[in-house]
Structure formats: C-alpha cells, structure tokens
C-alpha cells in the first residue's frame, strides 16, 4: 500500500498495520535491546515499522511516551527472568524455610543474570523517571502479575512467613536488598567490574545474595 508525501510528490512505500502501536513498541524494544534508552527514538521506530513518522503520533504523543512504554516492557522481561529463576527444578522438594531462602536468592540471581544478558533493556528499565514501585500493570509484570519490585517483596514476605526474619525486620528490607543487588549489576555492566570474567561474576553474585539473606 502506498501513501503520497504530497498531492504531487513521490510515492512512499509503506504498509498499514493491524496493530501499529504494537509494531512501534516492538521496534522501540529492539532499539533499547541494542542501545539502551538513548537509542529509543520515535522516528527510528517508525522507520523500522515501515510507516510515515506522523502515523506514530496517533499512538505515542512523543519520544518520552514511547520510551515509557518500552521501559514497561523491559520491566516485564526482567520480571519473567526472575520468575524463570524462581521456577528452577528442585524448589518444590524444599521445606518452607528452604523455599523461602531459595526464592529470595532466585530474585537476586535472576536480576543479575538479566542485567548481564540484556544490558540495553536493563538500562532502559531503570532509566530516569520510572517509578518501579508503582502498582503492577500487565505491561510491567511477569506471568505472576507482579513487577520485579513486587517479586522481591513477595520473596521477603515468604522469609517472614517461614520464620527466617522477624516481622520487625521486614519494613524497608526490599530497599536494602534491591540496593545491594542493583549496585553489583551496575558495577558489572557499566562500572569498574565490567572486565571481570563471567565465572567470577557468578561467584560474586552468589556471595552477594547470600550476604543479603544473612544480613536481613
């Protein structure tokens, strides 16, 4: 299908989407996956989707609007990565305390694995202006309906229910755990630890989440 730039201008070869918003979002996610939040440009997303730039404004008011949608999608992918780690074989065979401990460790390890494997999306998920503690929506959540922050909170609630940490220790514990794991993730992908061998990073990650678990 073709559209005219002007009444007399050359034809632009484009096509119409049944779901243009989804096509633009997928293009934005691909841009973020390759280059992080700075790569999410509305004009480039429209080019990849094969439509004229003005068509995008029916679905995304501006570049920030598209970036917010891509950020939500990145958070959902992070949630799925955490859930995958939490579903590791052997979890069901553990007792309540073992499952609680393993669940908390899985949140941290899943978070670190995602940061290393999907650096562009990880940077986009935590680009400025996103409130990751807001209520989960389908756009930010994994299959459980929880976003990454809520998965951490649920794991900590499990630690309380199993009697591993006291109820008085629970308030604010998610901030401490998150700060520790996120800090290591950033040091590894963007900081002075970025040249460490992968196996050494794995060991550091395991030690860090064990330290968090004991420190709570």
RAVENGI-V654771 format. One record per residue. N is the residue number from 1. RES is the residue in one letter. PSI is psi in degrees with one decimal (* if undefined). NEAR is the number of other ideal C-beta (glycine too) atoms within 12 Angstrom. Layout:
BEGIN
<<N	RES	PSI	NEAR> <N	RES	PSI	NEAR>>
END
This chain:
BEGIN
<<1	X	139.9	13> <2	X	152.8	15> <3	X	149.4	20> <4	X	135.7	14> <5	X	-41.7	15> <6	X	177.1	10> <7	X	-30.1	8> <8	X	-2.3	7> <9	X	175.8	11> <10	X	153.9	11> <11	X	139.2	14> <12	X	124.6	20> <13	X	112.6	13> <14	X	-177.9	23> <15	X	157.9	16> <16	X	140.0	16> <17	X	145.2	23> <18	X	-30.8	8> <19	X	82.7	12> <20	X	-37.4	26> <21	X	-44.4	25> <22	X	-40.7	19> <23	X	-41.8	28> <24	X	-40.4	39> <25	X	-43.9	35> <26	X	-37.2	23> <27	X	-41.1	35> <28	X	-38.9	45> <29	X	-41.9	37> <30	X	-40.1	26> <31	X	-44.8	34> <32	X	-39.3	39> <33	X	-37.8	27> <34	X	-33.7	23> <35	X	7.7	20> <36	X	-171.7	28> <37	X	-32.7	32> <38	X	-21.0	18> <39	X	-9.6	28> <40	X	95.9	39> <41	X	129.3	29> <42	X	-41.8	33> <43	X	-40.2	24> <44	X	-37.0	23> <45	X	-40.8	38> <46	X	-37.3	32> <47	X	-44.0	22> <48	X	-32.1	26> <49	X	-13.0	33> <50	X	32.2	24> <51	X	163.0	31> <52	X	147.4	26> <53	X	-40.0	25> <54	X	-24.6	17> <55	X	-27.9	26> <56	X	-30.4	34> <57	X	-10.8	21> <58	X	-17.8	17> <59	X	-31.9	26> <60	X	120.9	33> <61	X	-31.8	14> <62	X	-176.9	18> <63	X	-39.2	26> <64	X	-36.8	20> <65	X	-43.8	24> <66	X	-43.1	38> <67	X	-39.6	35> <68	X	-40.4	32> <69	X	-40.4	35> <70	X	-39.7	44> <71	X	-43.0	39> <72	X	-42.0	34> <73	X	-37.4	38> <74	X	-40.0	42> <75	X	-37.8	43> <76	X	-39.6	36> <77	X	-37.9	36> <78	X	-44.1	44> <79	X	-42.4	39> <80	X	-38.5	30> <81	X	-39.9	33> <82	X	-44.1	41> <83	X	-36.7	31> <84	X	-42.5	25> <85	X	-36.6	32> <86	X	-20.1	35> <87	X	18.0	21> <88	X	146.7	21> <89	X	144.0	12> <90	X	-16.0	12> <91	X	-44.6	22> <92	X	-24.8	14> <93	X	-9.8	10> <94	X	155.7	19> <95	X	178.7	14> <96	X	-43.7	18> <97	X	-41.6	19> <98	X	-41.5	20> <99	X	-39.8	25> <100	X	-45.5	29> <101	X	-45.3	29> <102	X	-35.9	33> <103	X	-42.9	38> <104	X	-42.9	46> <105	X	-37.8	38> <106	X	-37.3	36> <107	X	-48.0	49> <108	X	-44.3	45> <109	X	-41.5	36> <110	X	-39.2	38> <111	X	-48.0	50> <112	X	-40.4	41> <113	X	-43.0	33> <114	X	-43.0	41> <115	X	-39.7	39> <116	X	-38.6	30> <117	X	-30.3	23> <118	X	66.2	30> <119	X	-41.0	28> <120	X	-44.9	32> <121	X	-36.7	39> <122	X	-45.3	35> <123	X	-37.8	32> <124	X	-38.8	40> <125	X	-31.2	41> <126	X	26.0	32> <127	X	155.3	26> <128	X	147.8	15> <129	X	-6.6	15> <130	X	128.9	28> <131	X	95.0	18> <132	X	-8.4	34> <133	X	4.4	17> <134	X	163.6	19> <135	X	142.2	15> <136	X	141.4	26> <137	X	164.1	22> <138	X	-28.1	17> <139	X	-22.3	26> <140	X	-7.1	34> <141	X	160.7	28> <142	X	-163.2	33> <143	X	-22.0	19> <144	X	-12.6	25> <145	X	2.6	19> <146	X	143.1	30> <147	X	174.4	38> <148	X	-41.6	47> <149	X	-39.2	34> <150	X	-31.8	30> <151	X	-40.2	43> <152	X	-44.8	40> <153	X	-40.9	29> <154	X	-38.1	30> <155	X	-39.2	45> <156	X	-37.6	36> <157	X	-36.6	25> <158	X	-34.3	33> <159	X	-38.4	36> <160	X	-46.3	25> <161	X	-31.5	20> <162	X	-0.8	23> <163	X	16.6	15> <164	X	-39.3	29> <165	X	151.0	30> <166	X	157.5	15> <167	X	-31.8	14> <168	X	-22.4	10> <169	X	-12.9	19> <170	X	-43.2	23> <171	X	126.9	16> <172	X	-5.2	15> <173	X	-30.9	29> <174	X	-33.3	33> <175	X	-39.8	21> <176	X	-47.1	23> <177	X	-44.2	37> <178	X	-45.4	31> <179	X	-41.3	20> <180	X	-49.3	32> <181	X	-41.6	43> <182	X	-38.4	34> <183	X	-44.7	26> <184	X	-41.4	36> <185	X	-45.4	38> <186	X	-40.9	24> <187	X	-34.6	23> <188	X	-38.1	32> <189	X	-26.2	30> <190	X	-5.5	21> <191	X	-159.5	16> <192	X	-9.0	11> <193	X	8.0	23> <194	X	-17.7	19> <195	X	3.3	13> <196	X	142.7	19> <197	X	149.5	13> <198	X	-39.3	17> <199	X	-32.1	10> <200	X	-37.8	15> <201	X	-39.6	27> <202	X	-44.0	19> <203	X	-44.5	17> <204	X	-40.7	27> <205	X	-44.6	36> <206	X	-43.1	22> <207	X	-37.7	21> <208	X	-47.5	31> <209	X	-31.4	36> <210	X	-39.5	22> <211	X	-42.9	20> <212	X	-46.2	36> <213	X	-45.9	34> <214	X	-34.0	17> <215	X	-19.0	17> <216	X	*	32>>
END
